[in-house]
Amino acid sequence: MAESVVLDPVDLHLLRLLQNDARATYRDLAAQVGVAPSTCLDRVTRLRRSGVILGHRLELDPAKLGRGLEALLSVQVRPHRRELVGPFVERIRALPESRTVFHLTGPDDYLVHVAVADMTDLQRLVLDGFTSRREVARVETRLIFQQWECGPLLPPSPSAQSA
């Protein structure tokens, strides 16, 4: 398990701001957190080097890209052995419809978030991309009606850790 990094209130404020707008300038960030732009740059650089900030992403609207139907596929793999995990995950990640893949505990081994054009496309993906694979024992599909992003990810507060 990765070690957590000690973050002070300025670091936490910077992380909140950057998660809401990763394109904010160091000058704007510095003004909002009350430090010099050079200090802000140093802190963000330290957060990157320590692995707290992993990268920056461009968010796209799947519907405007012709992928207006999203679903979660619960996948059970049999036998669930180490030598199958890597190749299976890489194959699923290579599918253009795949958005996110989770390796789980419990009755299902994977949860895959996919974006497709329509129900016919979803059926094709499930049949050709998943159930046609020898190691896939079962696929259960759940359509996503709507989704919401949640607040910024920050470390637990000390009071939450002691509860």
MDTraj code that builds the backbone (N, CA, C; nanometers):
import mdtraj as md
import numpy as np

residues = "MET ALA GLU SER VAL VAL LEU ASP PRO VAL ASP LEU HIS LEU LEU ARG LEU LEU GLN ASN ASP ALA ARG ALA THR TYR ARG ASP LEU ALA ALA GLN VAL GLY VAL ALA PRO SER THR CYS LEU ASP ARG VAL THR ARG LEU ARG ARG SER GLY VAL ILE LEU GLY HIS ARG LEU GLU LEU ASP PRO ALA LYS LEU GLY ARG GLY LEU GLU ALA LEU LEU SER VAL GLN VAL ARG PRO HIS ARG ARG GLU LEU VAL GLY PRO PHE VAL GLU ARG ILE ARG ALA LEU PRO GLU SER ARG THR VAL PHE HIS LEU THR GLY PRO ASP ASP TYR LEU VAL HIS VAL ALA VAL ALA ASP MET THR ASP LEU GLN ARG LEU VAL LEU ASP GLY PHE THR SER ARG ARG GLU VAL ALA ARG VAL GLU THR ARG LEU ILE PHE GLN GLN TRP GLU CYS GLY PRO LEU LEU PRO PRO SER PRO SER ALA GLN SER ALA".split()
xyz = np.array([
    [0.0841, -0.1168, 0.0000],
    [0.0000, 0.0000, 0.0000],
    [0.0890, 0.1235, 0.0000],
    [0.0552, 0.2239, -0.0805],
    [0.1350, 0.3451, -0.0915],
    [0.1261, 0.4265, 0.0371],
    [0.2362, 0.4895, 0.0697],
    [0.2403, 0.5755, 0.1873],
    [0.1646, 0.7032, 0.1568],
    [0.0911, 0.7549, 0.2564],
    [0.0236, 0.8819, 0.2363],
    [0.1246, 0.9947, 0.2539],
    [0.0945, 1.1081, 0.1957],
    [0.1805, 1.2252, 0.1990],
    [0.1193, 1.3258, 0.2945],
    [0.2017, 1.3879, 0.3762],
    [0.1530, 1.4898, 0.4694],
    [0.1239, 1.6167, 0.3907],
    [0.0009, 1.6640, 0.4029],
    [-0.0432, 1.7832, 0.3306],
    [-0.0888, 1.8886, 0.4297],
    [-0.0443, 2.0115, 0.4090],
    [-0.0881, 2.1195, 0.4966],
    [-0.2113, 2.1871, 0.4344],
    [-0.2722, 2.2829, 0.5042],
    [-0.3938, 2.3475, 0.4516],
    [-0.3750, 2.4138, 0.3146],
    [-0.2563, 2.4692, 0.2867],
    [-0.2326, 2.5308, 0.1559],
    [-0.2325, 2.4228, 0.0465],
    [-0.1667, 2.3093, 0.0730],
    [-0.1681, 2.1984, -0.0234],
    [-0.3110, 2.1524, -0.0507],
    [-0.3880, 2.1355, 0.0546],
    [-0.5265, 2.0897, 0.0396],
    [-0.6084, 2.1888, -0.0410],
    [-0.5891, 2.3178, -0.0149],
    [-0.6616, 2.4209, -0.0900],
    [-0.6216, 2.4153, -0.2380],
    [-0.4925, 2.4017, -0.2652],
    [-0.4466, 2.3896, -0.4043],
    [-0.5082, 2.2679, -0.4732],
    [-0.5124, 2.1565, -0.4031],
    [-0.5708, 2.0353, -0.4621],
    [-0.7181, 2.0530, -0.4919],
    [-0.7906, 2.1186, -0.4006],
    [-0.9333, 2.1462, -0.4264],
    [-0.9490, 2.2307, -0.5525],
    [-0.8710, 2.3377, -0.5612],
    [-0.8811, 2.4280, -0.6759],
    [-0.8439, 2.3581, -0.8061],
    [-0.7357, 2.2819, -0.8043],
    [-0.6914, 2.2140, -0.9264],
    [-0.7883, 2.1047, -0.9704],
    [-0.8537, 2.0390, -0.8760],
    [-0.9518, 1.9371, -0.9148],
    [-1.0748, 2.0000, -0.9781],
    [-1.1027, 2.1241, -0.9429],
    [-1.2158, 2.1936, -1.0038],
    [-1.1780, 2.2589, -1.1362],
    [-1.0493, 2.2964, -1.1524],
    [-1.0029, 2.3573, -1.2770],
    [-0.8536, 2.3327, -1.2914],
    [-0.8171, 2.2257, -1.3599],
    [-0.6763, 2.1884, -1.3747],
    [-0.6009, 2.2856, -1.4645],
    [-0.6713, 2.3744, -1.5338],
    [-0.6052, 2.4707, -1.6228],
    [-0.5816, 2.6051, -1.5556],
    [-0.6124, 2.6173, -1.4286],
    [-0.5911, 2.7442, -1.3579],
    [-0.4428, 2.7811, -1.3627],
    [-0.4146, 2.9094, -1.3770],
    [-0.2751, 2.9532, -1.3804],
    [-0.2184, 2.9563, -1.2385],
    [-0.0866, 2.9472, -1.2298],
    [-0.0225, 2.9541, -1.0978],
    [-0.0490, 3.0889, -1.0322],
    [-0.0567, 3.1947, -1.1112],
    [-0.0867, 3.3277, -1.0572],
    [-0.2252, 3.3289, -0.9930],
    [-0.3250, 3.2721, -1.0628],
    [-0.4608, 3.2681, -1.0069],
    [-0.4673, 3.1787, -0.8834],
    [-0.4021, 3.0626, -0.8910],
    [-0.4008, 2.9724, -0.7759],
    [-0.3345, 3.0391, -0.6556],
    [-0.2214, 3.1029, -0.6803],
    [-0.1476, 3.1689, -0.5717],
    [-0.2327, 3.2754, -0.5049],
    [-0.3046, 3.3527, -0.5849],
    [-0.3905, 3.4582, -0.5282],
    [-0.5008, 3.3980, -0.4426],
    [-0.5548, 3.2860, -0.4853],
    [-0.6653, 3.2246, -0.4099],
    [-0.6206, 3.1588, -0.2801],
    [-0.4957, 3.1086, -0.2767],
    [-0.4486, 3.0433, -0.1544],
    [-0.3615, 3.1339, -0.0685],
    [-0.3268, 3.2528, -0.1201],
    [-0.2524, 3.3491, -0.0405],
    [-0.1028, 3.3247, -0.0335],
    [-0.0436, 3.2759, -0.1436],
    [0.1016, 3.2579, -0.1492],
    [0.1537, 3.3222, -0.2776],
    [0.2849, 3.3349, -0.2899],
    [0.3456, 3.3879, -0.4117],
    [0.3340, 3.2861, -0.5246],
    [0.3255, 3.3318, -0.6501],
    [0.3184, 3.2372, -0.7621],
    [0.4342, 3.1371, -0.7639],
    [0.5553, 3.1815, -0.7278],
    [0.6691, 3.0884, -0.7268],
    [0.6504, 2.9806, -0.6195],
    [0.5950, 3.0191, -0.5048],
    [0.5663, 2.9226, -0.3985],
    [0.4603, 2.8234, -0.4453],
    [0.3597, 2.8755, -0.5144],
    [0.2535, 2.7902, -0.5676],
    [0.3121, 2.6892, -0.6663],
    [0.3974, 2.7348, -0.7562],
    [0.4618, 2.6461, -0.8529],
    [0.5435, 2.5389, -0.7807],
    [0.6200, 2.5785, -0.6795],
    [0.7011, 2.4825, -0.6031],
    [0.6135, 2.3770, -0.5362],
    [0.5016, 2.4205, -0.4784],
    [0.4128, 2.3267, -0.4087],
    [0.3490, 2.2291, -0.5065],
    [0.3003, 2.2774, -0.6195],
    [0.2370, 2.1895, -0.7183],
    [0.3408, 2.0921, -0.7744],
    [0.4620, 2.1404, -0.7985],
    [0.5700, 2.0527, -0.8460],
    [0.5976, 1.9434, -0.7431],
    [0.6024, 1.9786, -0.6149],
    [0.6252, 1.8804, -0.5080],
    [0.5102, 1.7795, -0.5034],
    [0.3868, 1.8266, -0.5212],
    [0.2710, 1.7362, -0.5212],
    [0.2765, 1.6387, -0.6393],
    [0.3284, 1.6851, -0.7529],
    [0.3455, 1.5960, -0.8682],
    [0.4551, 1.4931, -0.8406],
    [0.5691, 1.5395, -0.7940],
    [0.6828, 1.4493, -0.7693],
    [0.6516, 1.3448, -0.6635],
    [0.5719, 1.3830, -0.5647],
    [0.5383, 1.2880, -0.4573],
    [0.4294, 1.1903, -0.4998],
    [0.3706, 1.2121, -0.6180],
    [0.2684, 1.1211, -0.6682],
    [0.1275, 1.1531, -0.6233],
    [0.1082, 1.2635, -0.5513],
    [-0.0276, 1.3023, -0.5128],
    [-0.1062, 1.3433, -0.6375],
    [-0.0447, 1.4260, -0.7225],
    [-0.1059, 1.4644, -0.8506],
    [-0.0532, 1.3667, -0.9546],
    [-0.1440, 1.2908, -1.0144],
    [-0.1048, 1.1882, -1.1109],
    [-0.1040, 1.2385, -1.2543],
    [-0.1808, 1.3402, -1.2846],
    [-0.1868, 1.3886, -1.4218],
    [-0.3020, 1.4849, -1.4400],
    [-0.3273, 1.5180, -1.5631],
    [-0.4373, 1.6076, -1.5991],
    [-0.5169, 1.5382, -1.7079],
    [-0.6474, 1.5584, -1.7071],
    [-0.7315, 1.4903, -1.8051],
    [-0.8218, 1.5899, -1.8764],
    [-0.8551, 1.5530, -1.9964],
    [-0.9520, 1.6273, -2.0739],
    [-1.0827, 1.5503, -2.0647],
    [-1.1888, 1.6149, -2.0219],
    [-1.3182, 1.5481, -2.0074],
    [-1.4014, 1.5715, -2.1332],
    [-1.4523, 1.4640, -2.1897],
    [-1.5311, 1.4711, -2.3123],
    [-1.6734, 1.4249, -2.2855],
    [-1.7656, 1.4710, -2.3678],
    [-1.9053, 1.4303, -2.3580],
    [-1.9259, 1.3094, -2.4491],
    [-1.9460, 1.1889, -2.3909],
    [-1.9618, 1.0691, -2.4746],
    [-2.0754, 1.0809, -2.5764],
    [-2.1860, 1.1437, -2.5386],
    [-2.2999, 1.1557, -2.6302],
    [-2.2625, 1.2360, -2.7541],
    [-2.1822, 1.3401, -2.7375],
    [-2.1428, 1.4227, -2.8523],
    [-2.0413, 1.3515, -2.9403],
    [-1.9844, 1.2424, -2.8896],
    [-1.8929, 1.1606, -2.9689],
    [-1.9630, 1.0380, -3.0271],
    [-2.0973, 1.0363, -3.0207],
    [-2.1731, 0.9244, -3.0756],
    [-2.1805, 0.8049, -2.9829],
    [-2.1520, 0.8251, -2.8541],
    [-2.1577, 0.7163, -2.7555],
    [-2.2517, 0.7578, -2.6421],
    [-2.3785, 0.7759, -2.6762],
    [-2.4758, 0.8284, -2.5820],
    [-2.5334, 0.7293, -2.4826],
    [-2.5005, 0.6022, -2.4949],
    [-2.5502, 0.5008, -2.4016],
    [-2.4322, 0.4473, -2.3216],
    [-2.4423, 0.4586, -2.1891],
    [-2.3360, 0.4083, -2.1028],
    [-2.3917, 0.2974, -2.0149],
    [-2.3058, 0.2021, -1.9820],
    [-2.3479, 0.0874, -1.9020],
    [-2.2325, 0.0418, -1.8139],
    [-2.2691, -0.0348, -1.7109],
    [-2.1722, -0.1021, -1.6256],
    [-2.1879, -0.2515, -1.6498],
    [-2.0785, -0.3172, -1.6820],
    [-2.0802, -0.4612, -1.7061],
    [-2.0102, -0.5300, -1.5902],
    [-2.0838, -0.6149, -1.5191],
    [-2.0239, -0.6983, -1.4143],
    [-1.9796, -0.8264, -1.4824],
    [-1.8513, -0.8590, -1.4691],
    [-1.7948, -0.9721, -1.5423],
    [-1.7357, -1.0728, -1.4438],
    [-1.7726, -1.1972, -1.4637],
    [-1.7164, -1.3063, -1.3842],
    [-1.6251, -1.3867, -1.4759],
    [-1.5003, -1.4056, -1.4319],
    [-1.4004, -1.4784, -1.5104],
    [-1.3732, -1.6116, -1.4421],
    [-1.3708, -1.7197, -1.5196],
    [-1.3420, -1.8529, -1.4661],
    [-1.2479, -1.9256, -1.5584],
    [-1.1418, -1.9809, -1.5126],
    [-1.0951, -1.9725, -1.3751],
    [-1.0319, -1.8351, -1.3508],
    [-1.0451, -1.7877, -1.2300],
    [-0.9907, -1.6564, -1.1939],
    [-0.8486, -1.6775, -1.1424],
    [-0.7557, -1.6821, -1.2372],
    [-0.6158, -1.7091, -1.2028],
    [-0.5283, -1.5940, -1.2511],
    [-0.4160, -1.5786, -1.1840],
    [-0.3234, -1.4688, -1.2119],
    [-0.2844, -1.4606, -1.3599],
    [-0.2586, -1.5734, -1.4232],
    [-0.2119, -1.5692, -1.5622],
    [-0.3200, -1.5195, -1.6595],
    [-0.4462, -1.5211, -1.6173],
    [-0.5541, -1.4695, -1.7021],
    [-0.5835, -1.3220, -1.6764],
    [-0.5526, -1.2741, -1.5571],
    [-0.5895, -1.1374, -1.5173],
    [-0.5259, -1.0332, -1.6087],
    [-0.3936, -1.0367, -1.6236],
    [-0.3247, -0.9357, -1.7044],
    [-0.3736, -0.9295, -1.8476],
    [-0.3726, -1.0416, -1.9202],
    [-0.4195, -1.0384, -2.0590],
    [-0.5667, -0.9973, -2.0719],
    [-0.6511, -1.0424, -1.9780],
    [-0.7926, -1.0057, -1.9842],
    [-0.8089, -0.8547, -1.9671],
    [-0.7443, -0.7991, -1.8672],
    [-0.7563, -0.6543, -1.8416],
    [-0.7029, -0.5746, -1.9603],
    [-0.5898, -0.6143, -2.0147],
    [-0.5341, -0.5411, -2.1290],
    [-0.6270, -0.5478, -2.2497],
    [-0.6896, -0.6624, -2.2719],
    [-0.7843, -0.6760, -2.3834],
    [-0.9043, -0.5837, -2.3635],
    [-0.9584, -0.5794, -2.2419],
    [-1.0749, -0.4943, -2.2130],
    [-1.0366, -0.3464, -2.2222],
    [-0.9194, -0.3116, -2.1714],
    [-0.8737, -0.1720, -2.1787],
    [-0.8542, -0.1274, -2.3234],
    [-0.8220, -0.2194, -2.4130],
    [-0.7985, -0.1857, -2.5537],
    [-0.9277, -0.1635, -2.6314],
    [-1.0414, -0.2067, -2.5766],
    [-1.1686, -0.1859, -2.6461],
    [-1.2015, -0.0366, -2.6461],
    [-1.2366, 0.0206, -2.7606],
    [-1.2655, 0.1643, -2.7649],
    [-1.3871, 0.2040, -2.6809],
    [-1.4731, 0.1100, -2.6508],
    [-1.5929, 0.1397, -2.5709],
    [-1.5634, 0.1467, -2.4209],
    [-1.4520, 0.0888, -2.3767],
    [-1.4212, 0.0826, -2.2332],
    [-1.3777, 0.2181, -2.1809],
    [-1.4372, 0.2576, -2.0688],
    [-1.4004, 0.3837, -2.0032],
    [-1.3170, 0.3584, -1.8786],
    [-1.3589, 0.2601, -1.7967],
    [-1.2899, 0.2287, -1.6719],
    [-1.3072, 0.0799, -1.6437],
    [-1.2027, 0.0179, -1.5879],
    [-1.2096, -0.1234, -1.5491],
    [-1.1692, -0.1328, -1.4024],
    [-1.2515, -0.2001, -1.3242],
    [-1.2235, -0.2231, -1.1826],
    [-1.2085, -0.3725, -1.1589],
    [-1.1074, -0.4136, -1.0854],
    [-1.0907, -0.5523, -1.0415],
    [-1.1491, -0.5576, -0.9005],
    [-1.2445, -0.6482, -0.8769],
    [-1.3251, -0.6469, -0.7558],
    [-1.3067, -0.7711, -0.6694],
    [-1.3559, -0.7609, -0.5469],
    [-1.3785, -0.8786, -0.4644],
    [-1.5257, -0.9135, -0.4777],
    [-1.5652, -1.0306, -0.4293],
    [-1.7059, -1.0683, -0.4338],
    [-1.7357, -1.1593, -0.5510],
    [-1.8651, -1.1768, -0.5826],
    [-1.9035, -1.2727, -0.6871],
    [-1.8604, -1.2308, -0.8279],
    [-1.8478, -1.1010, -0.8523],
    [-1.8017, -1.0543, -0.9833],
    [-1.6547, -1.0165, -0.9725],
    [-1.5801, -1.0452, -1.0771],
    [-1.4370, -1.0193, -1.0757],
    [-1.4020, -0.8805, -1.1288],
    [-1.4832, -0.8306, -1.2222],
    [-1.4562, -0.7014, -1.2843],
    [-1.5849, -0.6222, -1.2993],
    [-1.5713, -0.4909, -1.2939],
    [-1.6784, -0.3988, -1.3280],
    [-1.6206, -0.3087, -1.4357],
    [-1.6874, -0.3057, -1.5517],
    [-1.6368, -0.2299, -1.6657],
    [-1.7402, -0.1248, -1.7037],
    [-1.6977, 0.0012, -1.7039],
    [-1.7824, 0.1123, -1.7480],
    [-1.7575, 0.1288, -1.8975],
    [-1.8645, 0.1193, -1.9764],
    [-1.8526, 0.1304, -2.1216],
    [-1.9437, 0.2398, -2.1744],
    [-1.9081, 0.2942, -2.2904],
    [-1.9906, 0.3929, -2.3611],
    [-2.0050, 0.3445, -2.5049],
    [-2.1304, 0.3312, -2.5483],
    [-2.1604, 0.2784, -2.6817],
    [-2.2612, 0.3692, -2.7511],
    [-2.2850, 0.3416, -2.8788],
    [-2.3772, 0.4247, -2.9567],
    [-2.5231, 0.4010, -2.9190],
    [-2.5610, 0.2743, -2.9030],
    [-2.7013, 0.2416, -2.8791],
    [-2.7109, 0.0980, -2.8271],
    [-2.8342, 0.0492, -2.8102],
    [-2.8544, -0.0853, -2.7565],
    [-2.7956, -0.1930, -2.8477],
    [-2.8053, -0.1758, -2.9782],
    [-2.7482, -0.2729, -3.0720],
    [-2.5970, -0.2799, -3.0550],
    [-2.5360, -0.1644, -3.0377],
    [-2.3917, -0.1584, -3.0170],
    [-2.3532, -0.2227, -2.8831],
    [-2.4342, -0.2017, -2.7807],
    [-2.4089, -0.2628, -2.6502],
    [-2.4199, -0.4147, -2.6608],
    [-2.5213, -0.4633, -2.7308],
    [-2.5378, -0.6076, -2.7483],
    [-2.4177, -0.6660, -2.8228],
    [-2.3730, -0.5988, -2.9280],
    [-2.2558, -0.6442, -3.0027],
    [-2.1337, -0.6504, -2.9121],
    [-2.1131, -0.5460, -2.8307],
    [-1.9980, -0.5422, -2.7408],
    [-2.0024, -0.6569, -2.6400],
    [-2.1189, -0.6780, -2.5783],
    [-2.1300, -0.7852, -2.4784],
    [-2.1041, -0.9208, -2.5430],
    [-2.1643, -0.9449, -2.6592],
    [-2.1494, -1.0755, -2.7239],
    [-2.0108, -1.0965, -2.7849],
    [-1.9610, -0.9961, -2.8568],
    [-1.8331, -1.0123, -2.9272],
    [-1.7116, -0.9781, -2.8408],
    [-1.7258, -0.8793, -2.7539],
    [-1.6111, -0.8347, -2.6758],
    [-1.5937, -0.9051, -2.5431],
    [-1.7026, -0.9641, -2.4926],
    [-1.6949, -1.0247, -2.3600],
    [-1.7317, -1.1732, -2.3615],
    [-1.8579, -1.2064, -2.3888],
    [-1.9008, -1.3454, -2.3724],
    [-1.8377, -1.4404, -2.4735],
    [-1.7807, -1.3891, -2.5805],
    [-1.7119, -1.4753, -2.6765],
    [-1.5751, -1.5205, -2.6242],
    [-1.5284, -1.4582, -2.5193],
    [-1.3990, -1.4952, -2.4615],
    [-1.4160, -1.6194, -2.3738],
    [-1.3270, -1.7134, -2.3886],
    [-1.3356, -1.8418, -2.3175],
    [-1.3371, -1.8239, -2.1655],
    [-1.2605, -1.7295, -2.1142],
    [-1.2503, -1.7143, -1.9687],
    [-1.3683, -1.6403, -1.9052],
    [-1.4553, -1.5796, -1.9856],
    [-1.5702, -1.5065, -1.9310],
    [-1.6834, -1.6041, -1.9044],
    [-1.7190, -1.6195, -1.7756],
    [-1.8259, -1.7112, -1.7363],
    [-1.9615, -1.6428, -1.7383],
    [-1.9651, -1.5121, -1.7074],
    [-2.0938, -1.4424, -1.6965],
    [-2.0723, -1.2932, -1.7117],
    [-2.1683, -1.2262, -1.7756],
    [-2.1699, -1.0805, -1.7853],
    [-2.3095, -1.0338, -1.7479],
    [-2.3157, -0.9382, -1.6590],
    [-2.4429, -0.8769, -1.6200],
    [-2.4338, -0.7289, -1.6559],
    [-2.5367, -0.6784, -1.7234],
    [-2.5340, -0.5418, -1.7744],
    [-2.6319, -0.4534, -1.6989],
    [-2.5835, -0.3342, -1.6635],
    [-2.6686, -0.2322, -1.6004],
    [-2.6529, -0.1027, -1.6786],
    [-2.7644, -0.0474, -1.7246],
    [-2.7590, 0.0795, -1.7970],
    [-2.7424, 0.1946, -1.6987],
    [-2.6695, 0.2964, -1.7402],
    [-2.6524, 0.4164, -1.6587],
    [-2.7500, 0.5213, -1.7103],
    [-2.8440, 0.5620, -1.6260],
    [-2.9382, 0.6664, -1.6651],
    [-2.8728, 0.8041, -1.6566],
    [-2.8012, 0.8271, -1.5483],
    [-2.7399, 0.9576, -1.5255],
    [-2.6242, 0.9392, -1.4281],
    [-2.5250, 1.0260, -1.4353],
    [-2.4149, 1.0192, -1.3397],
    [-2.3739, 1.1593, -1.2989],
    [-2.3146, 1.1683, -1.1821],
    [-2.2702, 1.2955, -1.1274],
    [-2.1276, 1.2807, -1.0772],
    [-2.0481, 1.3822, -1.0972],
    [-1.9156, 1.3873, -1.0369],
    [-1.9339, 1.4325, -0.8931],
    [-1.8486, 1.3853, -0.8059],
    [-1.8558, 1.4241, -0.6655],
    [-1.7464, 1.5258, -0.6361],
    [-1.7403, 1.5689, -0.5136],
    [-1.6455, 1.6714, -0.4736],
    [-1.5014, 1.6269, -0.4883],
    [-1.4089, 1.7184, -0.4627],
    [-1.2676, 1.6842, -0.4757],
    [-1.2264, 1.5766, -0.3767],
    [-1.1300, 1.4955, -0.4175],
    [-1.0776, 1.3891, -0.3330],
    [-0.9694, 1.4472, -0.2437],
    [-0.9901, 1.4407, -0.1145],
    [-0.8939, 1.4907, -0.0168],
    [-0.8737, 1.3841, 0.0882],
    [-0.7626, 1.3918, 0.1637],
    [-0.7427, 1.2922, 0.2692],
    [-0.8514, 1.3023, 0.3752],
    [-0.8784, 1.1948, 0.4458],
    [-0.9796, 1.2006, 0.5511],
    [-0.9390, 1.2997, 0.6583],
    [-1.0368, 1.3674, 0.7152],
    [-1.0079, 1.4599, 0.8249],
    [-0.9716, 1.3809, 0.9486],
    [-0.8933, 1.4381, 1.0402],
    [-0.8550, 1.3650, 1.1611],
    [-0.9757, 1.3138, 1.2399],
    [-1.0853, 1.3890, 1.2418],
    [-1.2035, 1.3445, 1.3162],
    [-1.2676, 1.2226, 1.2514],
    [-1.2607, 1.2131, 1.1177],
    [-1.3174, 1.0966, 1.0465],
    [-1.2326, 0.9725, 1.0702],
    [-1.1018, 0.9894, 1.0872],
    [-1.0126, 0.8761, 1.1093],
    [-1.0306, 0.8139, 1.2466],
    [-1.0669, 0.8957, 1.3463],
    [-1.0818, 0.8429, 1.4829],
    [-1.2208, 0.7874, 1.5094],
    [-1.3149, 0.8098, 1.4180],
    [-1.4532, 0.7623, 1.4393],
    [-1.4639, 0.6146, 1.4201],
])
top = md.Topology()
chain = top.add_chain()
for i, resn in enumerate(residues, 1):
    res = top.add_residue(resn, chain, resSeq=i)
    for name in ("N", "CA", "C"):
        top.add_atom(name, md.element.get_by_symbol(name[0]), res)
traj = md.Trajectory(xyz[None], top)
